[in-house]
Amino acid sequence: MRIANPLNFQSPNPSTASSSIQGALQSIYSGSNGLDYGAFGRLIQLCNDRRLVRQGKQLHARLILSSVTPDNFLASKLLSFYAKTGNVDTARKVFDQIPHKNTFSYNAMLIAYTNHERSVEALTLFCSFVGSSTFKVKPDNFTVTCALKALSCLSTDKNLARVIHGYVLRHGFDSDLYVSNAMITFYSRCEEMGLTRKVFDSMRERDIVSWNSMISGYAQGGFYEDCVKLYRTMTMVEDKNLRPNGFTVVSVLQACAQLKDLVFGMEVHRSVIDNGIEMDLPVCNSIIGLYAKCGSLNHAKELFDAMTEKDEITYGCLMASYMVHGYVDIAMDLFREMKSPRLSTWNTLIAGLVQNNRHGLALAFVREMQQPGYGFKPNSVTLSGLLPSLSCLSSLRGGKEVHGYALRHGLDQNIYVATSIVDAYAKAGFLKGARRVFDQSTDNRSVIIWTSIISAYAAYGDADETIKLFRNMLSHGTRPDPVTFTAVLAACAHSGVVDEAWKIFNDMIPEYGIEPTSEHYSCMVGVLSRAGKLSDAVLLISRMPFEPSAKTWGALLNGASVFGDVELGKIAFDNLFESEPENTANYVIMSNLYLRAGRLEEAERVREMIETIGTKKIPGTSWIETSSGRLESFVASDTSCELNEEIYEALDGLSGLLREESCIFQFH
C-alpha cells in the first residue's frame, strides 16, 4: 500500500538532515506494490540516529493508521527507536504485536532492557525465549551475551552462574568471544574466581576486554597478587592490540595499593607515561591512591596539586590516607578546600575522624552536613561510620536516635548499619536491644553481624549463649572468621569453659582452615589460667609458633595472681616489663601478688619501679551529653570547661544535700 500524504519532517538541523529525509521519503513512494518496508525502515533508523522523536512517532502512527502490522524488520527498527528515546514500555508493546517473532527481534528487545538496567524483565524475556524456541528461532550468541549482562547487574548467585555456564557449553556458545567475556564478568561478580580463570584459560581467542575483565575481577575480588601476576603476563604478549590501557592500569594500581607494593606500582606508573596511556581522571586517581595508601603522602600531594581536574574520589582518597596516618588537620584542610563536597566526601571525613577518636567532631560534622547550606541526608555509609563513635562513648540515647533514623529511612536492613547498631547497643549495656536488632536481620546475616552479636554476649561473660550462637551460625552455613573465634574463646575464658574452648581452638585449622593467631593463643592461655590449669597454660605458651605477646603474658599473670602462684607470676611480669614497661596495671597486679604472699619488700620494690621508670596511671575520662546534644569529656578535678565555676557550685550544692541525707539516714 501507499502513504497518501507525505509527512511533514522538520529536522533540528535542516541544512544537514533535509536531503537525507527527503530522499528517504521519496523512496517510500517509489514502489508500485505498496509500502517499501526497506525504505520505511531506513527512515525510522534516520529518526533514531538524528534523535527525531516526534517524527519517529509520526511514522509509527502512520503505520497504525494504515493498518500495517510491523514485521520483524520494521518492529526491530521501532524497538531500537523507542529504547533509545527512553520509551522501553512502548518498545515492549511493539514487540508483543509482532506476529511471528524471530531471533533478531528478541535480541532487539533484550538490548532495550539491558541498556536501561531492567534486568528482571530481560531475564524473564530470555527464559520465555528459551522455553518457546524452535529449530529456526532460538537464542544465539548475542542473546546469551545480553542475558549474562542482565545477570551480572542483578545476581551473584553462584549456582545460577553454573546453570548458565552449562547452557552455554551445551549449545556451543563457549567458543564465542563475546559470550566468554560476559561469562568472565558474571563469574567474577559471583566471586567464583577459580571458574572465571578456567573460562579465561579455555578461550581460543582473547581481546583487550578479556584481559581487562580478568584483571579487574582479580582486583575487585581481593586477589591482588593474582591480579599483578596476570598483568605481568599481559605485558609480555606480542600482539599490539593487547597492550594495557587505562582500564588495565586502574585495576593493577588498585592491587598494588592494597598490597602496599610501591615499587611495582611505580613501574606501572612509569609504563603509563612511557606507553602514552591517557592520564584521564580515573588513572590519575589510581596513581594518587597508590602513593597515598603506601604512605608516600608527599608524592601523592604533589600529583594532587598538579592535577587540573579533580573529583570527590581524588579528594576522598588523599583525605582517607591522611586520616589513616593521623594527619587529621591536613585532611580537614583538604575537605574545606572543596567548593561543594558530595556525600561520599562527608562520609570519608566522618569515618576518618572516628578512626582517630575525634568522636565529638565526627558528630558535629554529621549535624553540619544536614544544614540548609549542604542539605545532605545521612545514608548507610554515614550511619555505619558514625555508630562506632557512639559505641566508644556508650551513648545509648545516640544509638537509639540513629536506629530510629535508620528505621524511618529504610536503612536498618543494611548489613553494616545493623551490625553497627548491635555493637553500639551492646557497648551501651542494652543487650536486649542488640539481640532484637540481630533477630530482625534474618534476610542478610553475614559473618560480620554474627560475630557482632557473639562478641556482645562474650563481653558480658555469657559463655553458654555465646557458644549457642556460634553453633547456630555454623548450622546456618556461615563460616566463622578469626574475629569470631577470638570472641568465642574470650567468652570461654571469662567462664572457665575449658573443654569446649579446647575443641573450638583445635578445630580452627582442620575444620575452617584458619591458622590461630597470637590473639587466639592469648585467649586460650586465659581460659587455662582462669581455670587454674597454669601448667597447661605454660605448656601452651612454650608450643606457640611465634613469640608470646603482651596479652599472652598478661593472661598468665592474671591467672597466677588469682591462684597465688608468685614464681609463675614473676616470670610473666618480667616478660611484660620487657614488652610493655609503661603499663601500670602489670605493676599493680604483681605488687598485690607479693603482698598476699607476705613478701612486702618485693611488693614495695615493684611499687618503686613505677616511679623509677616514670610511668603514670592514665586518668579515667568521663563524659556527659548536654541539652544541646553536645558531648563534653572531663577528668577528675577538671577545670577546662568555660562553665567551670557554675559546675563546681552545683557540685557543692549536691554534696551538701547528700551530707544532709546521710545524717537523716543515721538518725533513722
MARMIMI-453272 format. One record per residue (C-alpha): x, y, z; residue in one letter. Coordinates in pm, 1 decimal. Example, Ala and Ser with C-alpha at 12.3 -4.5 7.8 and 13.67 -1.06 7.14 Angstrom:
BEGIN
        xx        yy        zz  aa
    1230.0    -450.0     780.0   A
    1367.0    -106.0     714.0   S
***
This chain:
BEGIN
        xx        yy        zz  aa
       0.0       0.0       0.0   M
      96.3     364.3     -42.9   R
     100.3     651.8     204.6   I
    -139.5     907.0      64.8   A
       4.5    1220.5     231.1   N
     373.2    1275.1     288.4   P
     476.1    1350.6     648.0   L
     599.6    1694.6     742.4   N
     954.9    1640.4     871.5   F
    1145.8    1926.3    1027.5   Q
    1493.8    1833.1    1135.0   S
    1661.1    2013.1    1425.6   P
    1938.5    2086.9    1177.5   N
    1770.7    2128.1     834.4   P
    2091.2    2206.9     648.7   S
    2242.1    1863.5     723.2   T
    1937.1    1637.0     752.2   A
    1688.8    1770.3     497.5   S
    1832.3    1598.7     192.2   S
    1857.3    1261.6     369.2   S
    1496.6    1278.6     493.0   I
    1356.1    1390.0     160.6   Q
    1544.7    1112.0     -15.6   G
    1405.4     855.2     224.6   A
    1050.4     991.0     181.3   L
    1075.1     972.8    -197.0   Q
    1196.5     613.1    -180.7   S
     885.1     514.7      17.0   I
     659.3     622.9    -272.2   Y
     878.5     479.4    -544.5   S
     731.8     132.2    -531.5   G
     413.7      27.7    -715.7   S
     316.2    -263.5    -493.6   N
     256.3     -78.0    -169.0   G
     478.5      30.3     118.1   L
     850.6     -11.0      66.8   D
     940.5    -172.3     402.9   Y
    1313.0    -130.6     344.5   G
    1282.2     241.6     277.7   A
    1043.2     287.8     570.1   F
    1287.8     107.4     796.8   G
    1570.2     330.2     681.2   R
    1359.5     635.6     758.8   L
    1289.7     511.0    1114.1   I
    1660.6     445.1    1151.3   Q
    1728.5     800.9    1039.5   L
    1492.4     932.1    1308.6   C
    1674.1     711.4    1557.5   N
    2018.4     837.0    1456.2   D
    1915.6    1204.9    1449.3   R
    1703.4    1188.2    1768.3   R
    1392.6    1297.6    1575.9   L
    1148.3    1177.3    1840.3   V
     830.6    1346.1    1714.3   R
     889.3    1243.4    1354.3   Q
     963.3     883.8    1453.4   G
     635.6     865.2    1646.1   K
     455.9    1011.7    1342.0   Q
     595.2     733.1    1126.7   L
     474.3     473.0    1375.3   H
     134.0     640.7    1389.3   A
     109.7     630.5    1009.9   R
     175.1     256.8    1019.1   L
    -104.2     210.1    1273.6   I
    -349.9     426.1    1075.7   L
    -266.1     229.1     764.8   S
    -340.8     -98.8     948.2   S
      12.6    -220.1     889.1   V
     143.3    -469.8    1142.9   T
     521.8    -428.3    1151.0   P
     718.7    -738.1    1063.8   D
    1037.1    -832.0    1245.3   N
    1245.4    -589.8    1040.7   F
    1025.4    -282.5    1092.4   L
     943.1    -377.1    1451.9   A
    1311.3    -409.1    1539.8   S
    1371.9     -59.8    1399.3   K
    1085.7      75.3    1608.8   L
    1211.1    -114.4    1914.8   L
    1553.9      43.7    1884.4   S
    1398.8     387.4    1825.9   F
    1178.7     374.4    2136.2   Y
    1451.2     220.6    2352.7   A
    1698.6     490.8    2254.6   K
    1446.6     762.5    2343.1   T
    1371.3     603.0    2681.1   G
    1027.8     461.7    2596.1   N
    1102.5      99.9    2689.0   V
     740.8      12.9    2771.6   D
     628.5     133.2    2426.0   T
     906.7     -74.8    2276.5   A
     766.1    -379.5    2455.7   R
     419.2    -310.8    2314.9   K
     566.8    -306.8    1965.6   V
     748.3    -632.3    2038.5   F
     432.8    -803.8    2168.6   D
     244.7    -715.3    1846.2   Q
     493.1    -894.4    1618.6   I
     300.8   -1195.5    1484.2   P
     600.0   -1421.7    1421.9   H
     897.7   -1313.3    1624.0   K
    1247.2   -1408.4    1518.0   N
    1581.0   -1406.6    1698.3   T
    1661.6   -1056.5    1573.5   F
    1350.2    -904.7    1732.5   S
    1409.0   -1090.8    2061.4   Y
    1763.8    -957.6    2070.1   N
    1644.6    -601.5    1999.9   A
    1408.1    -618.3    2297.9   M
    1677.3    -771.0    2520.3   L
    1915.5    -488.6    2426.9   I
    1646.2    -235.3    2516.8   A
    1602.1    -389.8    2860.9   Y
    1972.4    -432.7    2940.7   T
    2065.9     -81.6    2823.2   N
    1809.4      59.9    3066.6   H
    1915.0    -173.4    3352.9   E
    1581.9    -353.0    3360.1   R
    1747.0    -682.3    3433.0   S
    1443.8    -869.3    3569.6   V
    1242.3    -805.9    3252.6   E
    1543.1    -902.8    3040.7   A
    1585.6   -1236.1    3218.8   L
    1211.3   -1305.4    3209.9   T
    1212.6   -1248.3    2834.3   L
    1522.5   -1464.5    2793.0   F
    1358.9   -1753.3    2981.0   C
    1046.3   -1713.0    2769.0   S
    1256.2   -1721.8    2453.6   F
    1441.6   -2035.1    2565.8   V
    1111.2   -2205.5    2651.4   G
     946.4   -2124.4    2318.2   S
    1248.5   -2166.0    2091.2   S
    1224.4   -2377.8    1777.2   T
    1476.3   -2516.4    1533.7   F
    1469.9   -2193.4    1330.5   K
    1403.8   -1937.6    1604.0   V
    1632.3   -1987.4    1902.3   K
    1878.5   -1790.2    2114.6   P
    2211.3   -1708.9    1955.6   D
    2538.6   -1586.4    2099.8   N
    2408.4   -1228.4    2110.7   F
    2103.9   -1339.6    2311.5   T
    2322.4   -1516.8    2566.5   V
    2551.9   -1213.9    2596.6   T
    2251.7    -990.9    2677.9   C
    2125.6   -1240.5    2937.4   A
    2466.5   -1260.5    3102.8   L
    2488.5    -881.6    3115.6   K
    2149.2    -869.7    3289.7   A
    2257.7   -1141.4    3532.7   L
    2577.7    -955.2    3616.3   S
    2375.6    -649.5    3716.1   C
    2117.8    -844.5    3914.2   L
    2250.6   -1160.1    4070.8   S
    2558.2   -1301.3    4240.8   T
    2406.0   -1648.1    4279.4   D
    2689.4   -1897.4    4227.1   K
    2453.5   -2185.4    4148.5   N
    2275.4   -1976.9    3884.9   L
    2614.8   -1892.1    3733.8   A
    2687.0   -2263.0    3691.0   R
    2344.4   -2325.5    3533.9   V
    2401.1   -2052.4    3275.9   I
    2751.4   -2181.3    3209.0   H
    2607.8   -2528.5    3148.3   G
    2361.5   -2383.4    2895.9   Y
    2647.2   -2203.5    2721.8   V
    2851.6   -2523.9    2698.0   L
    2560.8   -2742.2    2580.3   R
    2476.7   -2507.7    2295.5   H
    2832.2   -2439.7    2186.8   G
    2840.7   -2071.3    2276.0   F
    3164.5   -2107.5    2473.7   D
    3368.6   -2054.9    2156.9   S
    3219.4   -1709.5    2106.5   D
    3447.2   -1427.9    2223.6   L
    3168.8   -1200.6    2349.7   Y
    2991.0   -1477.9    2539.3   V
    3315.8   -1581.4    2708.6   S
    3387.8   -1220.4    2805.6   N
    3039.4   -1193.5    2956.5   A
    3093.8   -1520.8    3145.9   M
    3418.8   -1384.0    3291.1   I
    3238.3   -1071.6    3413.3   T
    2949.3   -1272.6    3557.3   F
    3165.7   -1528.9    3737.4   Y
    3393.5   -1261.7    3884.6   S
    3093.1   -1076.6    4027.2   R
    2981.4   -1404.7    4181.4   C
    3328.7   -1428.6    4343.0   E
    3393.4   -1756.5    4160.0   E
    3744.8   -1663.4    4054.8   M
    3852.9   -2024.8    4001.5   G
    3582.6   -2078.7    3738.6   L
    3646.8   -1731.4    3599.6   T
    4007.3   -1823.9    3534.0   R
    3902.2   -2155.1    3376.0   K
    3684.9   -1968.3    3126.2   V
    3969.2   -1726.2    3054.8   F
    4227.8   -2003.2    3006.2   D
    3996.4   -2203.4    2777.3   S
    3939.3   -1912.7    2537.3   M
    4086.2   -1972.7    2191.0   R
    4085.7   -1601.4    2122.5   E
    4115.2   -1312.8    2367.6   R
    4076.9    -939.5    2316.0   D
    4159.8    -645.6    2542.0   I
    3818.1    -683.1    2708.8   V
    3901.6   -1042.2    2805.7   S
    4226.4    -942.0    2974.7   W
    4078.8    -636.1    3143.7   N
    3777.1    -830.5    3272.8   S
    4000.6   -1099.0    3422.9   M
    4243.9    -849.6    3577.1   I
    3957.5    -636.5    3710.0   S
    3788.6    -945.8    3853.7   G
    4102.1   -1031.8    4049.4   Y
    4134.4    -674.6    4178.1   A
    3768.6    -641.9    4277.0   Q
    3766.5    -985.5    4439.7   G
    4072.0    -917.2    4655.7   G
    4307.5   -1149.3    4465.0   F
    4569.1    -879.1    4436.6   Y
    4875.2   -1097.9    4380.9   E
    4698.1   -1285.9    4101.0   D
    4599.4    -951.3    3950.5   C
    4960.7    -832.2    3939.7   V
    5083.3   -1167.4    3806.9   K
    4831.5   -1167.6    3521.1   L
    4921.6    -808.1    3436.6   Y
    5287.7    -912.5    3402.8   R
    5179.5   -1191.1    3167.0   T
    4974.0    -945.1    2961.5   M
    5269.9    -710.2    2914.4   T
    5465.2    -996.5    2755.5   M
    5201.3   -1068.9    2489.4   V
    5335.5    -969.0    2147.8   E
    5002.3    -862.7    1998.0   D
    4999.9    -480.3    1987.2   K
    4619.8    -479.8    2021.1   N
    4655.4    -634.5    2365.8   L
    4869.5    -366.1    2523.9   R
    4746.3    -247.3    2867.8   P
    4522.1      58.3    2853.5   N
    4380.0     295.6    3113.0   G
    4125.5      42.5    3232.9   F
    4401.1    -215.2    3287.6   T
    4630.2       7.9    3491.6   V
    4344.2     130.1    3714.5   V
    4285.1    -228.5    3830.7   S
    4655.4    -309.5    3870.4   V
    4730.6      10.0    4061.3   L
    4442.7     -72.2    4294.8   Q
    4601.3    -414.5    4359.6   A
    4944.8    -257.1    4419.0   C
    4792.4      -9.9    4663.6   A
    4624.7    -289.3    4860.5   Q
    4946.9    -494.3    4862.8   L
    5144.9    -182.3    4965.2   K
    5375.3    -269.5    4673.5   D
    5505.0      77.6    4598.1   L
    5798.9     -47.0    4389.2   V
    5590.4    -233.4    4130.5   F
    5325.4      37.0    4143.7   G
    5589.8     289.5    4040.3   M
    5682.5      61.0    3748.5   E
    5318.9      64.9    3635.9   V
    5313.6     445.4    3672.6   H
    5627.1     467.4    3457.7   R
    5472.9     240.2    3192.7   S
    5169.2     467.0    3176.3   V
    5397.5     757.1    3083.3   I
    5626.3     556.1    2850.5   D
    5338.1     398.4    2655.8   N
    5142.1     721.7    2620.6   G
    4836.0     595.6    2809.4   I
    4594.3     881.2    2858.0   E
    4619.6    1030.6    3206.2   M
    4247.0    1070.0    3249.5   D
    4079.2    1121.6    3585.6   L
    4040.5     751.0    3683.7   P
    4407.7     681.6    3602.3   V
    4527.5     988.5    3796.0   C
    4309.4     892.6    4092.8   N
    4454.3     540.8    4091.2   S
    4811.3     672.5    4086.1   I
    4740.6     910.9    4373.7   I
    4568.3     627.0    4559.2   G
    4878.7     409.0    4515.4   L
    5118.8     662.7    4664.0   Y
    4877.1     768.0    4938.3   A
    4797.0     415.2    5058.6   K
    5164.6     319.5    5050.1   C
    5245.3     610.9    5282.1   G
    5418.2     829.2    5022.1   S
    5192.9    1119.9    5109.8   L
    5422.6    1397.3    4988.7   N
    5443.5    1243.5    4641.4   H
    5067.3    1191.2    4637.3   A
    5014.6    1556.1    4733.5   K
    5247.9    1673.9    4455.0   E
    5048.0    1479.4    4196.9   L
    4726.4    1608.0    4351.8   F
    4841.6    1969.5    4324.2   D
    4945.2    1916.4    3961.2   A
    4601.7    1787.5    3855.4   M
    4389.5    2033.6    3660.8   T
    4072.1    1833.5    3719.3   E
    3973.7    1672.1    4048.1   K
    3660.6    1495.0    4169.8   D
    3535.2    1362.5    4501.2   E
    3735.8    1040.7    4453.6   I
    4057.6    1243.1    4424.0   T
    3989.3    1433.9    4743.4   Y
    3845.9    1134.7    4926.9   G
    4144.9     911.1    4854.6   C
    4400.4    1163.7    4979.7   L
    4186.6    1260.4    5280.0   M
    4142.5     896.3    5383.5   A
    4518.7     835.6    5364.8   S
    4594.9    1142.4    5574.9   Y
    4341.3    1017.0    5830.2   M
    4497.5     668.5    5836.9   V
    4835.7     821.4    5920.6   H
    4686.0    1052.8    6184.8   G
    4711.6    1382.7    5993.3   Y
    4359.6    1487.5    6084.3   V
    4409.8    1862.5    6047.0   D
    4559.6    1829.9    5697.5   I
    4268.9    1606.3    5591.5   A
    4022.1    1862.4    5724.0   M
    4201.9    2141.5    5535.9   D
    4163.2    1940.1    5215.4   L
    3795.4    1896.3    5287.2   F
    3749.8    2269.0    5339.0   R
    3916.6    2333.8    5001.0   E
    3630.4    2164.5    4820.3   M
    3370.4    2403.7    4686.0   K
    3081.9    2160.1    4705.9   S
    3175.5    1832.9    4878.8   P
    2946.6    1544.1    4796.5   R
    2802.8    1295.6    5041.7   L
    3080.2    1040.9    4978.1   S
    3341.2    1300.2    5083.0   T
    3149.2    1385.4    5400.5   W
    3140.9    1012.4    5478.9   N
    3517.6     983.9    5426.6   T
    3575.6    1273.7    5666.4   L
    3339.9    1137.2    5933.6   I
    3487.5     785.0    5915.9   A
    3840.5     928.6    5941.7   G
    3751.5    1134.4    6247.4   L
    3603.8     825.6    6415.0   V
    3920.3     626.4    6337.4   Q
    4124.5     897.7    6507.7   N
    3897.7     906.1    6815.8   N
    3765.2    1253.2    6731.9   R
    3417.0    1137.7    6822.0   H
    3272.7    1474.3    6920.9   G
    3397.3    1631.9    6599.1   L
    3251.4    1346.1    6393.9   A
    2909.7    1406.9    6549.5   L
    2944.1    1780.9    6480.7   A
    3011.7    1718.5    6111.6   F
    2711.1    1486.3    6085.0   V
    2496.7    1773.6    6210.3   R
    2671.0    2023.2    5980.2   E
    2617.2    1816.0    5664.6   M
    2241.7    1828.4    5724.8   Q
    2230.5    2209.0    5749.6   Q
    2048.7    2405.2    5472.8   P
    2378.5    2510.3    5313.6   G
    2457.8    2143.8    5233.2   Y
    2133.7    1955.7    5285.4   G
    2274.1    1602.3    5275.7   F
    2084.0    1321.2    5443.3   K
    2297.9    1055.6    5613.2   P
    2298.4     727.3    5421.8   N
    2400.8     376.3    5525.3   S
    2771.9     460.7    5489.5   V
    2729.0     765.8    5715.7   T
    2548.0     568.1    5983.9   L
    2787.3     271.9    5984.1   S
    3078.7     516.1    6003.6   G
    2925.6     719.8    6287.8   L
    2793.5     439.8    6509.6   L
    3140.8     329.8    6632.3   P
    3168.6     675.7    6793.3   S
    2850.1     611.7    6986.2   L
    2986.5     268.8    7081.6   S
    3304.8     424.3    7220.2   C
    3102.2     682.8    7411.6   L
    2849.5     421.2    7531.6   S
    2577.0     663.5    7424.6   S
    2254.8     465.2    7437.3   L
    2045.5     771.2    7353.3   R
    2258.5     842.6    7044.5   G
    2238.7     478.6    6937.3   G
    1860.0     482.2    6964.3   K
    1838.5     807.0    6765.3   E
    2048.8     660.9    6484.0   V
    1847.2     337.9    6496.1   H
    1524.1     537.9    6469.0   G
    1662.5     731.9    6171.5   Y
    1762.8     404.7    6004.3   A
    1412.4     263.1    6052.1   L
    1242.5     576.2    5914.4   R
    1463.6     581.7    5605.3   H
    1472.1     208.1    5534.2   G
    1841.0     167.2    5621.8   L
    1801.5     -74.5    5912.7   D
    1837.4    -384.9    5694.5   Q
    2174.9    -274.3    5558.5   N
    2416.4    -531.0    5700.0   I
    2677.1    -274.3    5804.5   Y
    2421.6     -47.1    5971.9   V
    2255.9    -338.6    6153.7   A
    2595.4    -467.4    6271.1   T
    2698.1    -123.4    6398.1   S
    2367.6     -83.8    6584.7   I
    2415.3    -424.6    6750.0   V
    2764.9    -320.3    6856.8   D
    2651.1      22.9    6982.6   A
    2363.8    -122.7    7186.9   Y
    2583.3    -393.6    7336.3   A
    2855.2    -149.6    7444.8   K
    2591.7      81.1    7595.1   A
    2459.4    -206.0    7808.1   G
    2139.7    -257.2    7606.5   F
    2197.1    -624.0    7525.2   L
    1825.2    -691.8    7479.5   K
    1807.1    -424.0    7209.3   G
    2117.1    -561.1    7039.3   A
    1961.6    -907.4    7027.2   R
    1633.7    -768.3    6890.1   R
    1816.5    -595.2    6603.3   V
    2006.9    -915.3    6529.3   F
    1690.4   -1127.4    6531.6   D
    1525.9    -887.7    6283.6   Q
    1814.4    -918.9    6036.3   S
    1716.7   -1266.4    5918.2   T
    1743.0   -1189.6    5545.7   D
    2106.7   -1087.4    5516.8   N
    2306.4   -1229.9    5804.2   R
    2674.1   -1240.2    5725.6   S
    2969.3   -1342.3    5940.0   V
    3004.0    -974.3    6039.4   I
    2670.9    -947.4    6220.7   I
    2702.3   -1298.3    6366.1   W
    3040.4   -1202.5    6509.9   T
    2897.9    -877.3    6645.1   S
    2623.0   -1044.3    6849.7   I
    2860.2   -1323.8    6959.0   I
    3109.1   -1059.1    7077.1   S
    2829.0    -881.0    7265.3   A
    2744.5   -1187.4    7473.2   Y
    3114.5   -1268.2    7513.3   A
    3177.4    -921.5    7660.9   A
    2909.2    -995.3    7920.8   Y
    3076.4   -1325.1    8007.2   G
    2778.2   -1534.6    7895.2   D
    2968.5   -1831.4    7757.2   A
    2660.6   -2053.0    7720.5   D
    2475.6   -1808.2    7493.6   E
    2796.7   -1722.8    7307.9   T
    2864.6   -2086.5    7223.0   I
    2498.2   -2142.6    7137.6   K
    2506.5   -1852.0    6890.2   L
    2833.0   -1985.5    6747.8   F
    2671.3   -2325.0    6685.5   R
    2366.1   -2157.6    6528.6   N
    2592.4   -1963.7    6294.8   M
    2758.8   -2284.5    6179.8   L
    2421.8   -2456.3    6130.7   S
    2313.9   -2167.3    5904.2   H
    2614.4   -2231.2    5680.9   G
    2808.0   -1918.9    5778.9   T
    3179.7   -1980.0    5815.4   R
    3347.5   -1805.9    6110.8   P
    3642.2   -1573.5    6064.3   D
    3936.3   -1512.5    6300.7   P
    3745.6   -1239.7    6488.3   V
    3459.8   -1483.1    6558.6   T
    3698.7   -1731.5    6719.0   F
    3853.5   -1456.9    6930.5   T
    3510.4   -1362.6    7067.8   A
    3407.5   -1721.9    7143.3   V
    3738.5   -1808.0    7311.8   L
    3723.9   -1485.1    7515.9   A
    3378.4   -1586.8    7642.9   A
    3514.8   -1928.1    7738.0   C
    3797.8   -1754.8    7926.6   A
    3550.5   -1546.2    8127.8   H
    3351.8   -1853.6    8228.7   S
    3625.6   -2114.7    8254.2   G
    3473.3   -2347.2    7992.1   V
    3793.1   -2538.7    7923.9   V
    3680.7   -2846.4    7727.9   D
    3462.1   -2650.7    7486.5   E
    3740.3   -2394.0    7435.9   A
    3992.8   -2667.3    7353.4   W
    3754.5   -2821.2    7099.6   K
    3691.3   -2488.2    6925.6   I
    4061.5   -2398.5    6927.8   F
    4168.6   -2738.1    6788.9   N
    3904.1   -2722.7    6511.7   D
    4031.5   -2393.5    6370.1   M
    4282.3   -2539.5    6122.7   I
    4127.0   -2875.6    6020.0   P
    3763.7   -2759.6    6003.1   E
    3789.5   -2395.5    5894.2   Y
    4140.3   -2351.3    5754.9   G
    4217.6   -2065.2    5996.2   I
    4564.6   -2053.1    6147.9   E
    4544.5   -1946.9    6515.3   P
    4698.9   -1604.7    6574.3   T
    4864.3   -1461.1    6882.7   S
    4520.6   -1330.2    6985.9   E
    4372.4   -1679.4    6981.7   H
    4662.9   -1823.2    7182.6   Y
    4622.7   -1541.7    7436.5   S
    4254.8   -1627.4    7476.6   C
    4339.3   -1994.4    7524.1   M
    4603.9   -1908.2    7784.1   V
    4334.7   -1700.6    7956.5   G
    4095.1   -1996.6    7952.7   V
    4350.7   -2226.9    8114.0   L
    4483.4   -1967.8    8360.4   S
    4140.6   -1869.3    8492.5   R
    4052.2   -2237.0    8534.6   A
    4363.5   -2288.5    8746.4   G
    4539.8   -2502.4    8484.0   K
    4854.9   -2289.7    8499.5   L
    5093.9   -2570.5    8399.5   S
    4885.7   -2636.2    8086.9   D
    4893.7   -2263.7    8010.8   A
    5274.3   -2258.6    8037.4   V
    5296.3   -2566.6    7812.7   L
    5077.0   -2399.1    7550.9   L
    5295.2   -2085.8    7558.0   I
    5607.1   -2298.4    7505.3   S
    5448.1   -2455.9    7195.9   R
    5342.0   -2131.0    7031.4   M
    5486.8   -2096.1    6676.7   P
    5580.1   -1732.1    6748.3   F
    5692.0   -1514.1    7036.6   E
    5421.7   -1468.6    7303.1   P
    5262.0   -1124.7    7300.0   S
    5196.4    -894.2    7593.6   A
    4836.6   -1016.7    7600.1   K
    4956.5   -1374.9    7639.5   T
    5184.1   -1292.5    7933.8   W
    4912.8   -1068.5    8078.1   G
    4664.7   -1357.7    8077.6   A
    4919.4   -1576.7    8255.2   L
    4994.6   -1303.9    8512.3   L
    4623.7   -1265.4    8588.5   N
    4589.5   -1640.5    8636.4   G
    4894.3   -1654.4    8859.9   A
    4752.8   -1365.1    9065.1   S
    4415.2   -1536.3    9110.8   V
    4573.4   -1864.0    9227.4   F
    4863.9   -1711.3    9420.0   G
    5148.8   -1856.2    9214.2   D
    5417.4   -1595.1    9285.2   V
    5700.9   -1755.7    9088.9   E
    5495.7   -1802.6    8775.3   L
    5361.4   -1450.8    8814.8   G
    5717.6   -1317.2    8833.1   K
    5808.5   -1494.3    8505.5   I
    5507.1   -1337.8    8334.0   A
    5579.5    -996.8    8490.7   F
    5944.7    -998.1    8377.5   D
    5834.8   -1062.2    8019.3   N
    5570.3    -791.0    8042.3   L
    5831.6    -547.6    8176.0   F
    6029.0    -604.9    7854.2   E
    5734.6    -575.4    7613.0   S
    5519.6    -301.5    7770.8   E
    5703.6    -127.7    8057.9   P
    5460.1     164.6    8052.8   E
    5155.3     -45.1    8152.7   N
    5098.3      36.3    8521.7   T
    4834.9    -238.2    8562.2   A
    5105.5    -505.7    8544.2   N
    5298.5    -346.2    8832.7   Y
    4985.8    -321.3    9047.1   V
    4891.8    -687.9    8988.7   I
    5245.4    -809.0    9067.6   M
    5273.6    -588.7    9375.6   S
    4941.9    -717.6    9509.8   N
    5051.2   -1074.6    9441.0   L
    5364.0   -1019.4    9650.4   Y
    5157.6    -857.5    9926.8   L
    4917.9   -1152.6    9951.4   R
    5218.2   -1384.8    9971.9   A
    5362.9   -1178.0   10257.7   G
    5666.2   -1065.9   10053.7   R
    5642.1    -699.6   10148.2   L
    5989.3    -587.5   10040.7   E
    5941.0    -721.9    9687.4   E
    5598.0    -560.0    9671.2   A
    5749.6    -225.3    9769.9   E
    6025.9    -270.0    9512.2   R
    5768.7    -316.5    9234.6   V
    5588.3      -3.3    9352.5   R
    5913.5     190.1    9337.6   E
    5971.6      71.4    8980.6   M
    5666.3     272.7    8873.4   I
    5826.7     593.0    8998.1   E
    6172.8     498.7    8867.6   T
    6065.6     450.0    8506.5   I
    5829.2     745.4    8523.4   G
    5508.0     566.5    8436.7   T
    5183.2     721.6    8544.5   K
    4835.1     581.0    8554.7   K
    4624.9     706.7    8265.9   I
    4342.4     913.5    8416.7   P
    3990.6     788.6    8365.4   G
    3775.0    1008.3    8145.7   T
    3402.1    1065.3    8181.4   S
    3164.1    1245.9    7951.1   W
    2821.6    1399.6    7964.0   I
    2573.4    1482.6    7691.0   E
    2441.0    1839.9    7722.9   T
    2087.5    1954.2    7647.9   S
    2204.3    2072.8    7305.0   S
    2321.5    1719.2    7222.6   G
    2690.3    1807.3    7257.2   R
    2924.6    1562.5    7430.4   L
    3167.4    1707.0    7686.5   E
    3450.6    1495.6    7832.2   S
    3625.2    1560.1    8162.6   F
    3860.9    1407.1    8421.2   V
    3876.5    1434.8    8799.0   A
    3933.6    1793.3    8921.5   S
    3894.4    1917.8    8562.7   D
    3887.1    2298.6    8525.6   T
    3896.2    2326.4    8144.8   S
    3526.0    2393.5    8090.9   C
    3418.3    2754.7    8041.1   E
    3134.5    2693.5    8290.2   L
    3380.7    2567.1    8548.5   N
    3262.1    2788.7    8840.3   E
    2892.1    2711.2    8785.5   E
    2964.4    2337.7    8766.0   I
    3154.5    2329.7    9094.8   Y
    2890.9    2543.9    9267.1   E
    2624.4    2292.9    9159.4   A
    2850.0    2006.0    9270.5   L
    2899.2    2162.9    9615.0   D
    2523.0    2203.1    9645.8   G
    2466.8    1837.9    9560.7   L
    2737.4    1733.5    9806.5   S
    2562.0    1933.4   10079.9   G
    2229.8    1766.2   10006.2   L
    2395.3    1424.6   10020.2   L
    2550.0    1502.4   10357.4   R
    2209.9    1608.7   10491.3   E
    2050.9    1289.0   10364.3   E
    2330.7    1091.8   10523.5   S
    2258.0    1250.0   10863.1   C
    1886.7    1171.7   10830.5   I
    1964.6     809.1   10749.5   F
    2191.0     788.4   11053.2   Q
    1913.7     910.0   11284.5   F
    1668.3     663.4   11145.2   H
***
